[in-house]
Amino acid sequence: MKLTGILLTVNTLLLIAIWIFTGIKYADLPDIIPTHFDFQGKIDGQSGKAMIWALPCIATFISVLFVGISRDPDSPLLNVPKSFRNKDTLELYMFSMQFSLMILFLDIIIESVRIAEGKQLELSNAVFFILGLLFMIIGIGLVKSIQERIAKKSND
């Protein structure tokens, strides 16, 4: 199995885990749960417990979007370097970003539930490490794009 196939499978399993975890924990949540956090991980927004379903819905939308976009390397929705505009490279890039987003959403849901249950006071630093991973993946695309632009200008 290719790396992209493994990433797609892992991303799908993470999405399923997000939905299952949310479904299992929903009934026992208090009526008001934390739904927004500041940069220090402290709660700065709360909502009714039904808002816990927002992240699984967003995660599902992103998953469908990334899988759909990766099917067409020439999609006008893409803003990726030309060297990424082949199916294998594009899938690797998109599924890598999706992986870090699925991990981020799963972590935020787990930690939000733990805070709502009184088992934790604020978000852990794991969120920042996961965001760092996401920014590294996006940065690879930006660096590659800049390199291609510089190479194009020097050839002109």
Beta strands, then each sheet from edge to edge (+ up, - down):
strand 1: 32-37
strand 2: 43-48
sheet 1: 1+ 2-
end
